Amino acid sequence: VPVVGGKLQKTGRKAAAKVLKTEFTDGVDTIVLDCTAAYAAPDLKSLVRTMVFDRRHGTVTVTDEVAFSKPAAFEVPVVTYRDWTKDDGAMRFKFKHPSGKHAMGLEVKASAPLAFGETVIDNPGRPSPKRLAFKFAGPVTTASVTMTFSPLKPCAPAAASGACAKDGAEAALKARL
């Protein structure tokens, strides 16, 4: 869930999202949620999340649109247990299944420049997930972030690095996004 004005999401029924729209078809499902009540950020005017599942392409797109009464910080994370790589100079990522047989792509687009960071979440005695954070480089009044998750063709590990070989997986991601 996003970090809004430095605040994490609240808990409880009063923090529940309101469903603004649902649309379900054979090809695409869309859900639009008003998540404003989930945050105790005093300058938050609105936070709307749109989720789209496109069965035709196997993609899931999540768009967060935020508005503040005065500039504030806004950050959207992705938490994963998977190894990942980032394309140089772009907000494109690849996540690899340990078998190497399945891979997922992620492309992040935003209305203003984003800073990217990774934190490993300590989980003693269990696997530790990674938190990938996409934070606007400066405070925003209005902003949007769109994350598109898409399947990639299976990839074979490159001999030395263990990373996916460039066997068309990049082209598949770029063609889908």
PyMOL commands that set and color helices and strands:
alter all, ss='L'
color gray80, all
select helices_A, chain A and resi 13-15+36-38+169-176
alter helices_A, ss='H'
color red, helices_A
select strands_A, chain A and resi 3-4+18-24+28-34+44-54+59-72+74-80+83-86+92-96+103-110+114-120+130-136+140-152
alter strands_A, ss='S'
color yellow, strands_A
deselect
rebuild
show_as cartoon
